[in-house]
């Protein structure tokens, strides 16, 4: 998934990039989530968030705000 966000007149492109392991976990939980959603429950899988961006042809990646 890719999305562009504008902040203070600067465009930032965001994209979701899940590992193969994360995608498999989502598939494994799909049927259970369907049942829970049918019972009006809102399940979710939490991921460790990581910011990654390219600057001057180098990719920078951060897992926390510090």
FENDAGI-V651500 format. One record per pair of residues at least 12 apart in sequence whose ideal C-beta (glycine too) atoms are under 10 Angstrom apart, sorted by the first residue. I is the first residue (numbers start at 1). J is the second residue. Records with the same first field share a line. If there is no record, write none. Layout:
BEGIN
I = J, J
END
This chain:
BEGIN
1 = 14, 15, 16, 17, 18
2 = 14, 15, 16, 17
3 = 15, 16
12 = 53
13 = 53, 54
14 = 51, 53
15 = 52
16 = 47
17 = 50, 52
18 = 47
19 = 47
22 = 45, 47, 48
25 = 45, 47
26 = 45, 47
28 = 45
29 = 43, 44, 45
33 = 45
48 = 63, 64
49 = 62, 63, 64, 65
50 = 62, 63, 64
51 = 63, 64, 65
END
